[in-house]
């Protein structure tokens, strides 16, 4: 992973509080064009009554598509769940036609035992471990967990515990009735991706993109530690990655990195109001990852960071990077969108409209996507008028998650 660290300002004056924003960009190496690590993937598919009809047929078709994409050394398992759990395909290499025939026997009905389906997938992966394989659970559901373990903290503890053993979890929310916050939390705790599938037509593309990502993983357990110096008053991470307090600072978990992918973290450092002219150390950034190849190898890179303090209030700052300010505005806009969605859940549509409008203003300041800005202004008007649906919430949630994490999660086109 190649790090690059830039700032929105590299010079501050001797007086007045100052926030220095830092952009840490990691660029992954290219994925190998021939040999790659084998994949062990278990699909956990919701077959509850609400999935009957087109939804379950689309998921079966997407699963069939995935089965035909797998390499000769890849293994896949399929678990289906409603109020009970069904093992459709054991974790193994399968003849695609025979496996697809078994998948096509899945029929919907019953409640949503999400925990039972996920635990069965862990059982398959832990019962047949290949140290060289990338192991992933892909959980798809269209509803609320209402059978088995349903408490969000307990479910997130499950996916976090599995992650520590090398089993990661991605989630796919289907339609408009699933709990988007829960599925995002499960994916974050499980170091995977979370997707919104608006309808049956999008399911094959999500499965395809998830597989392509897994097949191009070049680094796992990528993390960034921020260790501020004693003179720094505080640090705040603007992205929505899992954050853990560690000795001397905080650690941000980025999960896996794909070939030539850019992963970004933005943090703001609060420096004290009175400073002596000269160099001011902000601290250090520690980047860790495990490279994928014939041998797993742990890498650590430490980058000292600091700024200058000038007595001249008109001092020129040639090293300030405007791209950092743009990224800060994108992430602040994502925060406003979350504020809007929280307000909608509370029934406060006026506040939601204001927050959506503020998000649009921030993106406009940073030269953001004009189509997204127009969409946010339209959503501001609609929210203020109370013209809002569950699908609108899913769309906004997924779109803002993509802004904070840097990966496509919305499939509604």
N, C-alpha and C positions, 0 to 999 in steps of 0.2 A: 504494500500500500504506500503510495507516494503522497506525503502530506504537503499542504500549502496553507500558510496562515497569513491572513491579511486583516487590516483594521479600518474602521471608518474614520479614525483619527489616530495619528501617531505622535502628536504634540498637543499637550494641554498647558494652560497657563498656571502660574504659581498659586492662584486663589480660585475659589468657587468650586462647588461640587462638579464632578464630571463623570459621565458614563462613557466607557470605551467599549464599543462593540467589536467582537472578534469573529471572523469566519474561518472555520477549520474545514478545509476541503480535502478529502481523501480520494485518490484515483487508484482504482484497482488495476492490476496487470491484465493483459489479454487472457481470455480463456484458452486452454489448449485446443488445437484444431483436430486432434486425433484422440488420444487417450484422455479419459476423464474419470473421476471417481464413480463407482456404481451408485445407483439410487435404490433405497428401500423406502417405498412410499405406501402408506395406507390411507385410502379414501374412506371417510366416515360420512355416510349419506343419510340424511333425514328422509324417512319414508312415512312420516305421520300423515294423518288424513288430509291435511291442508296441501300436501304435495301431490295429491291425486291429479291425474289428467296430464296436461301439457308440462307442468313443472317436472314431475318425476320422469317423464319420457325424455325431456331435454337433458336432464342430469344423466340418464342412462346413455344417451347419445354422446354426451361429453366424455363420459367414462370410457366408452368404446373408442373414441378418438384418442384418448390418452393411452389406452392399451396398445394402440398401433404405433404410438410414438416411442415407446420404450426401447432401449437398447438391449442387446443380447445378455448383458450382465446385470440388467436392472430387475428388481423384484417389486411386485405390487400386491397389495391385499385390499379387499373391499369389505367394509362392514356397513350394514344398514340398520337403522334403529327407528322404532316408534316408541311404544311403552316397553317393548322388549328389544333385544339385540340379536341380530342375525349375522352370522359369518357367511358371506357370499363367496369370497375368494380368500384362501389362505395366502400368507406372504410367501410368494414364490415366483419363479419364472413361468409364464403361462403361454400356451398357444392362444393367440389373440382371438381367433374365431370361437374356440371353446369357452374362453373366459367371457367373451361378449354374450354368448348364449346364456351363461349363468347370470350375468348382470341383468339381462332382460327378463329374468324371472322375478325381479324385485317388484312388489306391489305395495301401494300406500295404504295406511290405516292406523288409527291409534293415536297416542299422545307423543310427547317429545322427551325421551330419556337421553338427553345429550351426553350426560356424564357417562352413562353405561356404554354408549357407542365409542366415546373417546378412550375410556379405560380398556376396552377390548382391543383397540388399535395399539395401545402401549403394550399390552400383553403379547401381541404378535411380534412387535419390534424387539422387545426385550427377550423373547423366547428364542430368537434366532439372530444373534448379533454378528454383524460383519464389521470389524473395526475400520475397514477402509471405506465403508459406504456412508453416504449422506442420508440421514434418516429424517423423514418428515411425515407428519400427520396432516391431512387436509380435511377439515371439518366443514360440511355444508349443511345449513339449516335454514328454514323459512319461518321458524316460530320461536316461542319462548321455552326455555328449559322448565318443564313442569312435572317431571318424574325423576326419581333418583336424587342425586346431589344437585341443588338448584341455586345455592348461595354463591354469588359472584366471587367473593374472596376465596372460598374453598376451591372453586373451579380454577381460579388463577394460580392458586398454590399448586394444583395438579400440573398445569402446563409449565410452570416455573421449575418444579422438581424434575419433570421429564427433560427440560432443556439442560439442566445440570448433568444429565446422563447422556447428552448428545442427541436427544429426540426433540425436534422443533415442531411447532404447530402453526399452520396457517388456517384462516377461517374465511368462509364465504357466506355472506348473508343474502338470502334469496327473497326478492319481493319487498313487501312493505311492513311485515308484521314481526320480524325478528328484532332482537335487542342489539342495536348497533354499538352501544357502549360496552356491553358485555363481550361481544365478539372482538372488538378492538382490544380490550383488556386481555383477553385470552391470547391473542396473537402477540401483543407486546410482551406478556410474561413468557410466552413460548418462543420468542425470537423469530417469529414468522411474519407473514403478510396478512392483511385483512382486506377483503374485497366486498364490493356491493354489486350483486348481479340483479339488475332491474327486472329482467324477465327471461323466459326460456331461450331466446335467441342469443343471449350473451354468454351462456354457460360454456360452450366449447372454447371461446376465446380466453376465458379466465383459466380453464384447465390448461390450455395451450401455453399461456404466458407463465403460469406457475411452473410447468414442466421445463420450459426453456430457461427460466431463472435457475432452477435447481441444477439443470444440466450444465450451467456455465459458472457455478460457484467456484471462486478461486481463493476465498478467504472466509473463515468462520470465526464466530465470537469476536467480531470487530468491536472495540470499545475505545472511548476517548475519556481520559481522566483530566479534569481541570484541578490544578493544585495552586491556588492563589498564594501570593506572598503575604507576609505578615502585615504589610501596609495597605492591602486591599480591604475595603469595608464589606464587600459582598459580591457574589457571583450568581447570575441567573441564566439558565439555559432556556432559549426561546422555542426550540423544537419540542415535539411531543414524543420523545424517546423515553424508554424506561431509565430512571436515574436512581443510583444507589449512593449513599454516603460511604466514603472510604477514608482511610487515614490521610489527612491532609487536604481533602477536597471531596469531589464528587466524580462518579463514573457514569458515563452515558453509554448504554448498550445499543449498538447499531445492527446487531445480528449478522447475517451473511452478506458478502459482497460478491456481485456478479462481474464477469469479465469486462474490463474497461469502464465499469460503473463509477460514477461520482457520488460519494456520500458527503453530506454537508451537516455541520453543527454550527449553530450561532449562539454565542454567549455574550452577556454584557457584564463588564467589570465596573464596580463602583469604586472610584478612587477618592481619597480623602480631600477635604476642602483646602487644606494648606500643604504646599509641597515646596521643597527646595528645587531650584533650577538644576537641570542635569538629567541623568538617566533615572527612570522610575521602573523597577521590576514589577511586572504583573504576576509573575509566577512561572509555572511550566505546564506544558501539555504533554501527557503520556498516552501514546497510541499503542494498542495491543491487538494482535490478531494471530490466528493460526492459519498458515498457508496450507493449501490442498495440493497434493501430488503423491508421488511414491511414498514420501515420508511426511508425516505431520510435523510441522516445525512452528514453535511459538516465537513470535517476533515482538520486540518492544522498541519504540522510538520515542525519545524525549526531546521536546522542543522548548527551550527557554523563551519566554516572551516578555516584552517590556515596551515602554513608550518614553518619549522625552518630555521634560518640563521646561517651559520657557518663561522668562519674565516679560517677554514682548507679547502683548495681546494680539498683535497683528502678524505674528510669526507665520511664515509660509509652511504648509504641510504637504510636501510633494509626494509622500508615500501613502497618503490616505487613499483608500480604494472605494470609489462610489458604489461598486457592486455590493459591498457589505451593507451599505444603507438600503439598497434595493431589496436585499434578502431580509433585512430586519423588517422592512415594511410589509413584505409578503407574510412573514410569520406573525406580525402584529395583526394583520388583517385576518389571519386564521384564528387568532385569539378572539377577535371581535365576532367572528362567525360562530365560534363556540358560545360566546356570551349570548348571541342572538338565539341559538338553539336552546340554551338553558332557560332563557326568558319565555320562549314558546312553550316549553314543558310546564312552566309555572302559569301559563295563560296570560302573560304580559306581552301582548303583541306590539304595543307602542314602543317599548324598550327594544324589542327584537328589530323593529324597523329602523330604529336609530343605529343599532349596532351594525346591521347590514350596510347601511349608508356609510358609516365610518370605515368599514372594511373596503368599500368601493373607493373612498377617498384615498386611503393608504395605498391601494394598488395603483390608482391613477398617478399618485406622486412618484411611484417607482417605475412608471412605464410598463405596467402590467398588461396582461392580455385584454384587449378591448372587449372581446366577447364576454369574458368573465365579469368585467366591470359592469357591462350592460345588464348581465344576468343578476348581479348583486343589487343593482339599483331597482330592477324589476321586482326582485324578491323583497326589497325594503318596502316598496309600495304594497305588495300583496300581503306581507306580514302585518303591516300597519292596519290593513283593512280586515285582518283575520281570515284572509283567503289562503289557507295553508293546509297541507295534507301530510300523511305519514310518508308518502313517497318523496315529498319535498324535503322532509327532514333527512331521509336516507341519502338523498342526492347531495345536500349541503354537507352532511357529516363526512361522507366519503371524499368529496372534493377537498375539504379543508384538511383531512388526514393526508391526502396526497401532497398538499402544500407543505406540511410540516415534516413529512418523511421522505419526500423526493421520489416516490414510486406511484405508478398509476394504480388506483384502487377503484375507480368508478367505471362501470360498464353499463351505460344506459342509452347509448346511441344506436 
